[in-house]
Amino acid sequence: MTLNFDRWVDRSHSDSVKWNKYKNQDVIPLWVADTDFTSPPQVIAELQQRVAEGVFGYGFTPPELIALFVKRMSDRYQWDIKPEWIVSLPGLVCGLNVAVRATTTLDETSLLPSPIYPPFIEAAQSEGRRFKSIPMKEQQRRWVADFSDISKQLDGSEKLLMLCNPYNPGGTVYRREELLQQQAFAQANNLVVCSDEIHCDLLLEPGLQHIPFASLNEDAAQRSITLMSPSKTFNLAGLGASMAIIPNAALRRKFKYTARGIVPHVNILAYVAATAAYRDGAPWLEEQLDYLRGNRDLVTRRINAMPGLRMLPIEGTYLGWIDASALPVEDPYLFFVEAGVGFTSGADFGNSKFVRINLGCQRALLEKAMDRMDIALATLKQ
């Protein structure tokens, strides 16, 4: 298969959240985490076939999708799961919220990395709940969770540890020993672990392997809620099809009970797209990964050559975490918007001196954004 990821798709006149944020402004949107790439051809073909049927009544999770997902976990991650462990969801964010509500009362606490993808924070604060932060620190040019001080803050109210692997923002792919450290911490403090692994297929650094937290050992499995989806992998985010994998039967029942009547069923077209992607999308994914690696290399080289900016290597995801703390500006996000480049503000993640960049677009657009940044930064020298 030969695909053209450089092909321009004009989303500026569509219902795209990414492109409508700066509508009628000369701002390149490099923020929200979907890509500007067309999905795999087989996904598009099967959606068109399903739409042509013309009937859109209630549906159920296709057995083929479950079988494909179970096989995928075994083949790619050496994780043997059972079909009954899977709970279908219309999105990963609702899974975060259900996990918090299923495992904590209003008087109990979640633990989560900081900075972190904003829906983690929103979920942890639902209905007035509280959370405590585990700082992410730089170690050997990687962002990793630092558990050295968090034990001093524990008071017994903690019930849930929330993980993000690969890490958003920052792109860290956790190694086995790092995951075992987190599992030992959870075991010592009797915590359920909710692991967001939505970017598990998007590994950019050769030689790395995604390791599902629940696959570490039986203890990890029995205390885990793992959230996965084809949405980031195959650019299906607007369709909404995700899975919670919960080996512990009692925890799974509590999760389902909490979601009942609140979380809707998965869209029938999302099921069609997810099934086609998992069945036929592997060649497309490999070409996308090659393209994203080129984007990653371009952006890493150019940003780290810019005065006042620094970005650690991105091991996984198509998201970069740019340290702009050395810039002589009050708000790096607003500074770059005024320069015509729309990142995500680091304030949303917990640190306003950073911005997050989305690399999932045509390379020429990234080049244009980098040029605008160079021009804007040159004005600060004057």
Secondary structure as UniProt FT lines:
FT   TURN            5..6
FT   TURN            12..15
FT   HELIX           17..20
FT   TURN            21..24
FT   STRAND          28..29
FT   HELIX           41..53
FT   HELIX           63..77
FT   HELIX           83..85
FT   STRAND          86..89
FT   HELIX           92..103
FT   TURN            106..107
FT   STRAND          109..114
FT   HELIX           118..124
FT   HELIX           126..128
FT   STRAND          130..138
FT   STRAND          143..145
FT   TURN            148..149
FT   HELIX           150..153
FT   STRAND          158..164
FT   TURN            168..170
FT   HELIX           176..188
FT   TURN            189..190
FT   STRAND          192..196
FT   TURN            198..201
FT   TURN            206..207
FT   HELIX           213..215
FT   HELIX           218..222
FT   STRAND          224..228
FT   HELIX           231..234
FT   TURN            237..239
FT   STRAND          242..245
FT   HELIX           249..259
FT   TURN            260..262
FT   HELIX           268..280
FT   HELIX           282..303
FT   TURN            304..305
FT   TURN            307..308
FT   STRAND          310..311
FT   STRAND          319..323
FT   TURN            325..326
FT   HELIX           332..338
FT   TURN            339..340
FT   STRAND          341..342
FT   STRAND          344..345
FT   HELIX           346..348
FT   TURN            349..350
FT   TURN            352..353
FT   STRAND          354..358
FT   HELIX           363..380
//
